[in-house]
């Protein structure tokens, strides 16, 4: 649950390392903490310009308070425990009780003051990725500011000069701290509420981890061989669905702080890239897609009209990114006799299970697994095993959802006659002779075909 712990009331004086005399004399707001891993309701503004707040998959937005004309937030960098899905918890570093940290929301033109307290065992900073701000607020340790040492609180002050979607993350021992989960999203809403309004606005950030089965700590010295591909440090089936009211105009904002690009694919709809971390794309320059590639260190936002009801898959289109705890050295045994292989393996490992003769589908199989890990493919739908993991969830588009209703509406009720089904037994004709002939020698010309012997082209 969210604990404000006096966030809007009294606040304690804390020793501050700061670049602002005004902030040094001010009280520091206490930091809210979140202990739930499910999507929290949108945090509507109580003052200032109105806007449609975002909702964060398996996350929340950080409350703020007004202090004069400054919006004040408080981030606490600290060790956290994050549950990737039921049955697997991981020791990470994050902010305010979670990794990734809470989404920060504000409005174009706002003056923001963000306190950062370090409860890590080493120094840190915060970089405000994609934002235009004074050099001394950029958060690069040693270059633009001193590092925030353990136990200290620093403050960042700047004016939000443009709206859009941004990120925050350390620029201090970055390889370790980002690999441990230290990151979050920063959404700046347009001051004019009539600028490209939407009915539902989702946001999440992508991160990857290498966590050996049976262990609880990521290996941080890794560049390519990850086995947990996460959205907001959750994997399917632990990733929230996106409940959407039929006919809603929807925006989805995606940040990427992994080591590779992710082609994000939405089923059943055309989508248009509407924003990057560099700014809004003019509407005349947007183009229709069904898959949007999100590069490393970037955000992509897309808009769509939810005009096709159903349970629509939404996922990264790199197949190994929709699996959990994947073994990269698994041999391809399709076509190999499992019976013969089992005899050979059984002599060496009597309890071993040999599989893969006909493929790797295993959605209905149950087998022992190490502690604190997840099946490679998991999740079930109303028709059986879904056989997915990692970066996969479902857009659940329904009639009649309330404006701020983000609860899971359950399985889609398919209209009669609209589900693919088995047909009655029919005789299948044998393959034609053209299909059964072996491929001809590519070096021999086909009978009756003439060649130009100077360049090999057909005449």
C-alpha positions in Angstrom: 0.0 0.0 0.0 1.0 3.6 -0.4 2.2 5.2 2.8 2.3 9.0 2.8 3.6 9.0 6.3 2.9 12.7 6.8 3.8 13.6 3.2 1.3 16.4 3.1 1.6 17.3 6.7 4.6 18.0 8.9 8.1 17.2 7.6 11.4 16.7 9.4 14.5 18.8 8.9 17.2 16.7 7.3 20.8 17.6 6.5 20.9 18.6 2.9 23.7 18.9 0.4 22.1 21.4 -2.1 22.6 23.9 -4.8 19.8 26.2 -3.6 19.7 28.3 -0.5 15.9 28.4 -0.8 15.7 24.6 -0.6 18.2 24.4 2.2 16.0 26.4 4.5 12.9 24.4 3.5 11.5 21.4 5.1 11.9 18.2 3.2 8.7 16.3 2.3 8.6 12.7 3.6 8.9 10.1 0.9 5.8 7.9 0.1 6.5 4.2 -0.1 4.7 1.6 -2.2 4.6 -2.1 -1.3 2.1 -3.4 -3.9 3.2 -4.7 -7.3 -0.1 -4.0 -9.1 -1.1 -1.0 -11.2 -2.4 1.8 -8.9 -5.2 4.2 -9.8 -4.4 7.4 -11.7 -3.2 10.2 -9.5 -5.4 13.1 -10.5 -4.1 16.7 -10.0 -5.7 18.6 -7.1 -4.4 22.0 -8.3 -3.0 23.7 -11.3 -3.8 22.7 -14.9 -5.9 19.7 -15.5 -4.6 16.7 -17.3 -5.4 13.0 -17.9 -2.9 11.2 -15.5 -1.0 8.1 -16.6 -1.2 4.7 -15.0 1.9 2.7 -14.7 1.9 -1.1 -15.4 2.6 -2.7 -12.0 3.4 0.7 -10.6 2.3 4.1 -9.4 2.8 7.8 -9.6 4.8 9.7 -6.9 2.6 12.2 -4.9 3.9 15.7 -4.6 3.2 18.8 -2.6 3.2 22.5 -3.4 5.7 24.8 -1.6 5.0 28.2 -2.9 5.2 27.9 -6.6 7.4 24.8 -6.5 6.2 21.2 -6.9 8.2 19.1 -4.5 8.9 15.4 -4.8 11.1 13.1 -2.7 12.9 10.0 -4.1 14.7 7.6 -1.8 17.3 5.4 -3.5 17.4 2.1 -1.5 17.6 -1.7 -1.7 14.2 -3.2 -2.5 12.7 -6.7 -3.1 10.7 -7.0 -6.3 8.5 -9.9 -7.2 8.8 -10.6 -10.9 5.8 -12.9 -10.8 4.2 -15.2 -8.3 7.0 -17.5 -7.1 10.0 -15.4 -7.8 11.4 -12.5 -5.7 14.6 -10.6 -6.5 16.9 -8.4 -4.5 17.2 -5.1 -6.4 18.0 -1.5 -5.9 15.2 1.1 -6.6 13.3 4.0 -5.3 10.6 4.4 -2.7 10.1 0.7 -2.1 10.1 -0.5 -5.7 12.2 -1.1 -8.7 11.7 0.6 -11.0 10.8 3.7 -9.1 7.5 5.6 -9.2 6.5 7.6 -12.2 6.9 11.3 -11.7 4.1 13.4 -13.3 4.1 17.2 -13.7 3.0 19.9 -16.2 4.9 21.8 -18.8 6.1 25.0 -17.2 6.1 23.7 -13.7 9.0 24.5 -11.3 9.9 21.2 -9.8 12.1 20.5 -6.8 13.1 16.9 -6.4 14.8 15.7 -3.2 16.9 12.5 -3.5 18.0 10.7 -0.4 20.6 7.9 -0.7 20.1 4.8 1.4 22.3 2.6 -0.8 25.7 1.2 0.3 27.5 3.4 -2.3 27.2 6.9 -3.8 24.6 7.7 -6.5 23.1 10.5 -8.6 20.0 11.0 -10.7 20.1 12.0 -14.4 16.9 13.4 -15.9 17.0 11.6 -19.3 15.8 13.7 -22.2 15.1 16.9 -20.3 16.4 20.4 -21.1 17.7 21.9 -17.9 20.6 23.8 -16.3 23.9 21.9 -16.7 24.4 21.6 -12.9 21.1 19.7 -12.6 21.9 17.0 -15.2 23.0 14.5 -12.6 26.3 13.2 -14.0 28.4 12.4 -10.9 31.9 14.0 -10.9 31.1 16.1 -14.1 28.1 18.2 -13.2 27.7 17.5 -9.4 29.3 15.7 -6.5 28.1 12.2 -6.0 25.4 11.7 -3.4 27.2 9.7 -0.7 25.2 7.2 1.5 23.0 8.9 4.1 22.9 12.3 2.3 20.1 14.1 0.6 20.6 16.3 -2.5 18.0 18.5 -4.3 17.4 19.1 -8.0 15.6 22.2 -9.1 14.5 23.1 -12.7 11.7 24.3 -14.8 10.0 21.8 -17.2 10.5 23.5 -20.5 8.7 21.0 -22.7 6.0 18.3 -22.4 6.6 14.7 -23.3 7.9 11.4 -21.9 11.2 11.1 -20.2 13.2 8.8 -17.8 15.3 9.1 -14.8 18.3 6.9 -13.8 21.7 7.1 -12.1 24.8 8.4 -13.8 27.0 7.0 -11.0 28.3 3.5 -11.1 25.8 3.2 -13.9 26.5 -0.3 -15.0 25.8 -1.7 -11.5 23.0 0.6 -10.5 20.9 0.4 -13.7 21.5 -3.4 -13.8 20.1 -3.5 -10.3 16.9 -1.8 -11.3 17.4 1.9 -10.6 15.3 3.7 -13.1 11.8 5.3 -13.6 9.6 7.3 -15.9 9.0 11.0 -15.9 5.9 12.3 -17.7 5.4 16.0 -18.4 1.8 16.8 -19.5 1.1 19.7 -21.9 -0.1 22.8 -20.2 -2.9 23.1 -22.7 -5.3 20.2 -21.9 -6.6 20.3 -25.5 -3.3 19.2 -26.9 -3.7 15.7 -28.2 -5.9 14.4 -25.3 -6.4 10.7 -24.7 -8.9 8.7 -22.7 -6.3 6.3 -21.2 -2.6 6.8 -20.8 -0.3 3.9 -19.9 3.4 3.9 -19.2 6.1 1.4 -18.4 9.9 1.0 -18.6 11.8 -2.1 -19.9 14.8 -3.7 -18.0 16.6 -7.0 -18.3 18.3 -9.2 -15.8 20.5 -12.3 -15.6 19.3 -14.3 -12.5 20.4 -17.9 -12.1 17.6 -20.3 -11.1 17.6 -20.6 -7.3 19.3 -17.3 -6.7 18.0 -13.9 -5.7 20.5 -11.4 -7.1 21.1 -10.2 -10.7 24.5 -10.7 -12.2 25.4 -7.1 -13.1 28.5 -7.7 -15.2 26.5 -8.9 -18.2 25.9 -7.4 -21.6 23.9 -9.9 -23.7 23.0 -13.1 -22.0 19.9 -12.1 -20.0 17.1 -14.5 -18.9 14.5 -12.2 -17.4 13.0 -9.7 -19.9 10.8 -7.4 -17.9 8.2 -4.6 -18.1 8.4 -2.6 -14.9 10.5 -5.4 -13.5 7.6 -7.9 -14.0 7.4 -10.9 -16.4 4.3 -12.6 -17.8 2.0 -13.7 -16.2 2.9 -11.1 -13.6 2.6 -8.1 -15.9 -0.7 -6.2 -15.6 -3.2 -6.3 -18.5 -4.2 -3.1 -20.1 -7.9 -2.7 -19.5 -9.3 -0.4 -22.2 -12.9 0.9 -22.8 -14.0 0.1 -26.4 -13.7 3.3 -28.5 -11.2 5.0 -26.2 -8.2 6.9 -27.6 -5.2 5.3 -25.9 -1.6 6.3 -25.5 1.1 3.9 -24.4 4.5 5.3 -23.4 7.5 2.8 -23.3 11.0 3.5 -22.0 14.0 1.2 -22.8 17.0 1.0 -20.5 18.0 -2.5 -21.5 21.0 -3.6 -23.5 19.1 -4.2 -26.8 16.2 -2.8 -28.9 12.7 -4.2 -28.5 10.1 -4.4 -31.4 6.9 -3.9 -29.5 3.9 -5.4 -31.3 0.2 -4.7 -30.7 -2.3 -7.2 -32.1 -5.6 -6.2 -33.8 -5.0 -2.5 -34.2 -3.1 0.1 -36.2 -0.9 2.3 -34.0 1.0 5.5 -34.7 4.2 6.7 -33.1 3.3 10.0 -31.4 6.3 10.9 -29.2 9.9 10.2 -28.5 12.1 11.4 -25.6 13.1 14.2 -28.1 9.5 15.5 -28.3 6.2 15.2 -30.0 6.0 14.0 -33.6 3.8 16.3 -35.7 0.6 14.5 -36.6 1.3 14.9 -40.3 4.6 13.0 -39.8 3.1 10.0 -37.9 2.8 6.7 -39.8 0.7 3.6 -39.2 2.4 0.6 -37.7 1.6 -2.6 -35.8 5.2 -3.0 -34.5 7.3 -0.2 -33.1 11.0 -0.6 -32.4 12.2 1.0 -29.2 15.9 1.6 -29.3 18.3 1.5 -26.3 18.2 4.6 -24.1 15.0 5.9 -25.7 11.3 6.2 -25.3 8.6 5.7 -27.8 4.9 6.5 -27.3 2.1 5.4 -29.6 -1.5 6.4 -29.9 -4.3 4.2 -31.1 -8.1 4.0 -31.1 -9.4 0.9 -29.3 -12.1 0.0 -31.9 -11.7 -3.8 -31.9 -13.0 -5.6 -28.8 -11.2 -8.7 -27.5 -8.2 -9.9 -25.6 -5.3 -8.7 -27.8 -1.7 -9.9 -27.3 0.8 -7.1 -26.7 4.5 -8.1 -26.6 8.0 -7.8 -27.7 8.4 -9.5 -31.0 11.9 -11.0 -30.3 10.7 -14.5 -29.4 13.3 -15.2 -26.7 12.1 -12.0 -25.0 8.8 -13.6 -24.3 10.3 -16.4 -22.2 11.5 -16.7 -18.7 14.7 -18.3 -17.3 15.6 -19.4 -20.8 18.5 -21.8 -21.2 20.5 -20.4 -24.1 22.5 -23.6 -24.6 19.6 -26.0 -25.0 20.2 -28.4 -27.9 17.7 -28.7 -30.8 16.5 -32.3 -30.5 13.6 -32.1 -33.0 13.5 -35.4 -34.8 15.8 -37.2 -32.4 14.4 -40.4 -30.8 13.6 -39.5 -27.2 13.4 -43.2 -26.3 17.0 -43.9 -27.4 18.3 -40.6 -25.9 16.5 -41.3 -22.6 18.3 -44.6 -22.3 21.7 -42.9 -22.8 21.0 -40.0 -20.5 19.4 -42.3 -17.8 22.6 -44.1 -17.3 24.3 -40.8 -16.3 21.4 -39.0 -14.6 18.5 -41.3 -13.6 16.2 -38.5 -12.7 16.7 -36.5 -15.9 13.8 -35.7 -18.3 14.5 -35.8 -22.0 12.3 -33.6 -24.1 12.3 -31.8 -27.4 11.8 -34.6 -30.0 8.7 -32.8 -31.4 9.4 -29.3 -30.2 9.4 -27.4 -26.9 5.7 -26.9 -26.2 5.3 -27.6 -22.5 2.4 -25.4 -21.3 0.6 -28.3 -19.6 3.7 -30.1 -18.2 4.5 -29.8 -14.6 8.0 -30.7 -13.4 10.2 -29.8 -10.4 12.1 -26.5 -10.7 14.7 -24.8 -8.5 13.6 -22.4 -5.8 12.9 -18.8 -6.8 12.6 -19.2 -10.5 9.8 -19.3 -13.1 8.9 -21.7 -16.0 10.3 -20.7 -19.3 6.8 -20.6 -20.8 3.7 -20.1 -18.6 0.3 -18.5 -18.2 -3.1 -19.8 -19.1 -6.1 -18.5 -21.1 -9.6 -19.7 -21.5 -8.5 -22.1 -24.2 -5.4 -23.5 -22.5 -1.8 -22.7 -21.9 -0.6 -19.5 -23.5 3.1 -20.6 -23.4 4.6 -17.1 -23.0 6.8 -15.3 -20.5 8.9 -12.2 -20.3 7.6 -9.1 -22.2 4.1 -10.2 -22.9 0.7 -9.0 -21.7 -2.9 -8.5 -23.0 -4.9 -5.4 -24.1 -8.4 -6.2 -22.8 -10.7 -4.0 -24.8 -14.3 -4.0 -23.6 -17.5 -2.1 -23.7 -18.9 -0.4 -20.6 -15.7 0.1 -18.6 -15.8 3.1 -16.3 -13.6 6.1 -17.1 -11.1 5.3 -14.3 -11.8 1.6 -14.1 -8.5 -0.3 -14.6 -9.6 -3.6 -13.0 -9.1 -6.8 -14.9 -12.4 -7.4 -16.8 -11.7 -11.2 -17.1 -11.7 -13.3 -20.2 -13.3 -12.0 -23.4 -16.7 -13.4 -24.3 -16.4 -14.3 -27.9 -19.5 -13.8 -30.1 -20.8 -17.1 -31.4 -19.0 -18.3 -34.6 -15.9 -16.0 -34.2 -13.4 -18.4 -32.8 -11.1 -20.6 -34.9 -12.2 -24.2 -34.5 -11.4 -27.7 -35.6 -13.1 -28.9 -38.8 -14.7 -32.3 -39.4 -12.4 -35.1 -40.5 -11.6 -34.7 -44.2 -9.4 -36.6 -46.6 -6.2 -34.7 -47.4 -5.0 -35.0 -51.0 -1.4 -36.3 -51.4 1.2 -33.8 -52.3 1.6 -33.0 -56.0 4.6 -34.4 -58.0 6.0 -30.9 -58.2 6.1 -30.8 -54.4 7.8 -34.2 -54.0 10.6 -33.8 -56.5 14.0 -33.1 -55.1 15.4 -29.6 -55.8 17.2 -29.5 -59.1 20.9 -28.7 -59.3 21.1 -25.0 -59.4 24.2 -25.2 -61.6 22.3 -27.0 -64.4 20.1 -24.9 -66.6 16.4 -25.9 -67.0 15.6 -27.7 -70.2 14.6 -25.3 -72.9 16.0 -22.2 -71.2 18.7 -20.2 -73.0 21.4 -18.2 -71.3 23.5 -15.3 -72.3 26.9 -16.8 -71.7 28.5 -13.4 -71.1 26.5 -12.5 -68.0 24.3 -15.5 -67.2 21.0 -13.7 -67.5 17.9 -15.3 -69.1 17.3 -14.4 -72.8 
